[in-house]
């Protein structure tokens, strides 16, 4: 029987399909946010963009779990976390500084002195800690959505994923697939009552702890951690899980039908449906990543998916701010074609100026251990910037 593991081995331990998948997922999320930021969510839900809302981010996290599982089993916990920090923080820092020190002063409605002394200006830098702040004083106030970068909402969940995997490493559970499988199943089941228990926490006057609970167990965000764990399990059991395009096509049809015709609130509140759908999505993600995919022209010189995800919202917001009449009515979707090239340009610059130099620097402080048989993970295989494949990391961070 051909398995996920044998398919991975056939490709020398690196599957090019993951390159294609990350760019596709990032583009899909940009497409969804095009609708969100222009105030056309309902129109998008009635079209193919519903897929972007409900499946793309969980697919990103499932892909992340699969990609980092190998290094978690061969690196020390300290080296693993330093590795992740070297991948996430440089571009995140650049994004936050760019928004606060360049975009903000350019478009704010406030005088410069008032802008730079406003409390919201200083709290915006808390995004570096995972405490999300979405607004800057006087910035994008006339846009349909005044947020500076709503895409940052996934950062705390990604940090949480690394905390979870660090716990599995410290406890030794990461080398015991049965324990990780049981833990993943428990997270899937327990997540439903926690989502329901925090669903009443709405409004502007919730406490810090209540706000934290909303962020952790929000109806959609709470799907991300189990998706990450499912990716880890699929990597650990890769020699037992069949590689079958027939199964994948069948599961894709089921996922599409359930997502298209099911009510989102009902789906997210039903532990049985969630426990079935997320493993389905995880399997489809890995199958696509391990399948032959076309090489995207112009994307072979670096890993631009993290930059595409991280930088797209500020650029879309700038276009809406300066050309508000261009995206009204049925023309809202054209914002994607104006914003994607600008975002890609920023992602390319970010990769070559901030991200790749940081990944090269990490060699000096990340101690690598010998793989324990088979393929030991491919997100840490560092290649030259112009090589066929760049360092592979978690999906939202590259």
C-alpha positions in Angstrom: 0.0 0.0 0.0 1.3 3.4 -0.9 1.3 5.7 2.1 1.9 9.4 2.9 5.3 8.4 4.1 6.3 6.5 1.0 5.0 9.3 -1.2 7.2 11.7 0.8 10.2 9.4 0.5 9.8 9.1 -3.2 10.3 12.9 -3.5 13.5 12.9 -1.5 11.9 14.1 1.8 10.6 17.3 0.2 7.3 17.7 -1.6 7.0 20.6 -4.0 3.2 20.5 -3.7 3.5 22.3 -0.4 5.1 25.3 -2.1 2.1 25.5 -4.4 -0.4 25.0 -1.6 1.0 27.7 0.6 0.8 30.3 -2.2 -2.7 29.1 -3.1 -3.9 29.3 0.5 -2.4 32.8 1.0 -4.1 34.0 -2.3 -7.4 32.6 -1.2 -7.2 34.4 2.1 -6.4 37.6 0.3 -9.4 37.0 -1.9 -11.6 36.6 1.2 -10.3 39.7 2.9 -10.9 41.6 -0.4 -14.6 41.0 0.3 -14.4 41.6 4.0 -12.6 44.9 3.8 -14.9 46.3 1.1 -18.0 45.3 3.0 -19.1 42.6 0.6 -19.0 39.6 2.9 -22.6 38.4 2.1 -21.9 38.6 -1.6 -18.7 36.6 -1.1 -20.5 34.0 1.0 -22.9 33.4 -1.9 -20.0 32.7 -4.2 -17.0 30.4 -4.2 -15.3 32.6 -1.6 -17.2 30.8 1.2 -14.3 28.2 0.9 -11.9 30.9 1.9 -13.7 31.7 5.1 -14.2 28.2 6.5 -11.3 26.0 5.3 -8.2 27.9 4.3 -6.9 28.9 7.7 -7.4 25.4 9.2 -5.6 24.0 6.2 -2.7 26.4 6.9 -2.5 25.1 10.4 -2.7 21.5 9.4 0.1 22.1 6.9 2.1 23.8 9.7 1.7 20.8 12.0 2.8 18.4 9.3 5.9 20.5 8.3 7.2 21.1 11.8 6.6 17.6 13.3 9.9 16.3 11.9 12.1 18.9 13.5 10.2 18.6 16.8 11.3 15.0 17.0 15.0 15.7 16.4 15.7 19.2 17.9 15.9 20.2 21.5 13.0 22.2 22.8 15.2 25.3 23.1 16.5 24.9 19.5 13.0 24.3 18.2 11.6 27.5 19.8 14.5 29.6 18.7 14.0 28.2 15.2 10.4 29.2 15.2 11.2 32.7 16.6 13.8 33.2 13.9 11.1 32.5 11.3 8.1 34.4 12.7 9.5 37.5 14.4 11.6 39.4 11.8 8.7 39.8 9.3 6.2 40.4 12.1 8.4 43.2 13.5 8.8 44.7 10.0 5.1 44.6 9.4 4.2 46.3 12.7 6.9 49.0 12.3 5.9 49.7 8.7 2.3 50.1 9.7 2.9 52.3 12.8 5.7 54.5 11.5 5.0 54.8 7.8 1.3 53.9 7.0 -0.1 55.5 10.1 1.5 59.0 9.8 0.7 58.9 6.0 -3.1 58.4 6.4 -4.0 59.4 9.9 -6.6 62.2 10.4 -4.8 63.4 13.5 -1.9 65.9 13.7 1.5 64.2 13.9 2.1 65.2 17.5 -1.3 63.8 18.6 -0.8 60.6 16.6 2.6 59.8 18.0 1.5 60.5 21.6 -1.8 58.6 21.4 -2.0 55.5 23.6 -3.2 53.4 20.7 0.1 54.2 18.9 2.1 52.6 21.7 -0.3 49.6 22.3 -0.1 48.7 18.6 3.5 47.4 19.3 2.0 44.8 21.7 1.3 42.8 18.5 4.9 41.6 18.9 3.9 39.8 22.1 0.8 38.1 20.6 -1.6 40.5 22.3 -3.4 41.7 19.2 -4.1 45.3 18.5 -5.9 46.2 15.3 -6.2 49.9 15.2 -3.9 53.0 15.1 -5.1 56.5 16.0 -7.0 58.1 13.1 -6.0 55.5 10.6 -8.5 54.1 8.0 -11.4 55.6 9.9 -13.3 56.2 6.6 -12.8 52.7 5.3 -15.6 50.1 5.6 -13.4 48.3 8.1 -11.0 50.5 10.1 -8.6 47.7 11.1 -5.0 48.2 10.2 -4.1 44.5 9.9 -6.8 42.1 10.9 -4.8 39.2 9.5 -2.7 39.3 12.7 -5.5 37.5 14.6 -3.9 34.1 13.9 -0.6 35.0 15.5 -1.6 34.2 19.1 -2.9 30.8 17.8 0.3 30.1 16.1 2.3 31.0 19.2 -0.1 28.7 21.1 0.6 25.9 18.7 4.3 26.1 19.4 3.6 26.2 23.1 1.6 23.0 22.7 4.3 21.2 20.7 6.9 22.4 23.2 4.9 20.7 25.9 4.7 17.5 23.9 8.5 17.7 23.4 9.3 18.3 27.1 7.0 15.5 28.2 8.4 13.1 25.6 4.9 12.6 24.1 6.0 13.8 20.7 7.8 10.5 20.3 4.7 8.5 21.2 2.2 8.9 18.4 -0.6 7.1 20.2 -0.4 9.7 23.0 -0.5 12.6 20.5 -3.4 11.0 18.7 -5.4 10.7 22.0 -4.5 14.2 22.9 -5.7 15.5 19.5 -9.0 13.6 19.9 -9.5 15.1 23.4 -8.8 18.6 22.1 -11.4 18.1 19.3 -14.1 16.9 21.7 -13.4 19.4 24.6 -13.2 22.3 22.2 -17.0 22.3 21.5 -18.3 23.0 25.0 -15.5 25.6 25.5 -16.7 27.3 22.3 -20.2 27.3 23.5 -19.3 28.4 27.0 -17.5 31.5 25.7 -20.0 32.4 23.0 -21.9 34.8 25.3 -18.8 36.9 25.8 -19.6 39.7 23.4 -19.6 43.5 23.7 -17.2 46.2 24.6 -17.1 45.8 28.4 -15.7 42.3 28.8 -12.8 41.8 31.3 -9.2 41.0 30.2 -9.7 37.3 31.1 -13.0 37.2 29.3 -11.4 38.7 26.2 -8.6 36.2 26.4 -11.1 33.4 26.6 -12.9 34.8 23.5 -9.6 34.9 21.7 -8.6 31.3 22.6 -11.9 29.6 22.3 -13.7 31.7 19.7 -15.9 29.6 17.4 -13.5 29.7 14.5 -10.1 30.3 16.2 -10.5 27.2 18.4 -10.4 25.0 15.3 -6.8 26.0 14.6 -5.1 24.2 17.4 -6.7 20.8 16.6 -5.9 21.4 12.9 -2.2 21.8 13.9 -2.3 18.7 16.0 -3.9 16.7 13.2 -1.0 17.7 10.9 1.4 16.4 13.5 -0.5 13.1 13.8 -0.5 12.7 10.0 3.3 13.1 10.0 3.8 10.7 12.8 1.5 8.1 11.2 2.6 8.8 7.7 3.6 5.2 7.0 0.2 4.0 8.1 -2.1 6.5 6.3 -2.8 5.6 2.7 -1.9 7.9 -0.1 -5.1 7.7 -2.2 -6.3 10.3 -4.7 -9.6 8.5 -4.9 -10.1 8.8 -1.1 -9.0 12.5 -1.3 -11.4 13.3 -4.0 -14.3 11.7 -2.1 -13.4 13.5 1.1 -13.1 16.8 -0.8 -16.7 16.3 -2.1 -17.9 15.6 1.4 -16.1 18.6 2.8 -17.5 20.9 0.1 -21.0 19.7 0.5 -21.0 20.0 4.3 -19.4 23.5 4.2 -21.6 24.7 1.3 -25.0 23.5 2.7 -24.4 23.5 6.4 -25.0 26.4 8.8 -21.6 27.6 10.2 -22.9 28.1 13.7 -24.4 24.6 13.8 -21.3 23.0 12.3 -18.9 24.7 14.7 -21.1 23.8 17.7 -21.4 20.1 16.8 -18.4 18.1 18.2 -19.1 15.1 15.9 -19.1 17.2 12.7 -16.0 19.1 13.8 -14.2 15.9 14.8 -14.9 14.6 11.3 -14.4 17.7 9.2 -11.0 18.8 10.6 -9.3 15.4 10.0 -10.8 15.5 6.5 -9.4 18.9 5.8 -6.0 17.9 7.3 -5.8 14.8 5.1 -6.7 16.8 2.0 -4.1 19.4 2.9 -1.3 16.8 3.2 -2.5 14.9 0.0 -2.3 18.1 -2.0 1.1 18.9 -0.6 2.5 15.5 -1.5 1.0 15.6 -5.0 2.7 16.9 -8.1 1.9 20.6 -8.6 3.0 23.1 -11.2 5.9 25.3 -10.4 4.7 28.8 -10.0 6.8 31.2 -12.2 8.6 33.7 -10.1 8.2 31.9 -6.8 11.3 29.8 -7.0 13.7 32.3 -5.4 12.1 32.4 -1.9 9.3 31.5 0.4 6.9 34.4 0.1 3.7 32.9 1.5 4.2 34.3 5.1 4.8 37.8 3.6 1.7 37.5 1.4 -0.4 36.6 4.5 1.2 39.1 6.8 1.3 42.2 4.6 -1.8 42.0 2.4 -4.3 43.8 4.7 -2.4 47.1 5.1 -2.0 47.3 1.3 -5.6 46.5 0.6 -6.6 49.1 3.1 -4.3 51.7 1.5 -6.0 51.1 -1.9 -9.4 51.4 -0.4 -8.4 54.6 1.4 -7.0 56.4 -1.7 -9.4 55.0 -4.3 -12.6 54.3 -2.4 -14.8 54.7 -5.5 -12.9 52.0 -7.5 -14.2 49.1 -5.4 -17.8 49.9 -4.9 -20.7 47.8 -6.2 -19.8 44.8 -8.4 -16.2 46.0 -8.8 -15.2 45.1 -5.3 -13.4 41.9 -6.4 -11.0 43.9 -8.7 -9.3 45.0 -5.5 -7.6 41.6 -5.4 -5.8 42.1 -8.7 -4.6 45.6 -7.6 -3.5 44.5 -4.1 -1.9 41.1 -4.8 1.0 42.5 -6.9 1.8 45.2 -4.2 1.6 42.6 -1.5 3.9 40.2 -3.4 6.4 43.0 -3.9 6.5 43.6 -0.1 6.7 39.8 0.5 9.7 39.5 -1.8 11.5 42.4 -0.2 10.7 41.1 3.3 12.0 37.6 2.4 15.4 38.8 1.0 15.9 41.7 3.5 14.5 40.3 6.8 13.4 36.6 6.7 16.1 34.8 4.8 19.0 36.5 6.6 17.4 35.6 9.9 17.1 32.0 8.8 20.8 31.9 7.8 21.7 33.5 11.2 19.8 30.8 13.1 22.5 28.2 12.1 24.7 29.8 14.7 22.4 29.1 17.6 20.2 26.1 16.6 21.8 22.8 17.5 20.6 20.1 15.1 20.4 16.5 16.1 20.7 13.5 13.9 17.3 12.3 12.6 16.0 9.2 14.2 15.4 7.2 11.1 13.5 8.0 8.0 12.9 11.6 7.0 13.5 14.0 9.8 11.5 17.0 8.7 12.0 19.4 5.9 11.2 22.8 7.1 14.7 23.3 8.4 16.6 22.3 5.3 18.3 25.6 4.4 19.0 26.2 0.7 20.5 29.1 -1.2 18.0 31.9 -1.9 17.9 31.1 -5.6 17.6 27.4 -5.1 14.7 25.2 -6.0 13.4 25.3 -2.5 13.9 27.7 0.4 13.8 26.8 4.1 10.4 25.3 4.9 8.5 26.4 7.9 5.1 26.7 9.4 2.5 28.0 6.9 1.5 31.2 8.5 5.2 31.9 9.1 6.3 30.9 5.7 
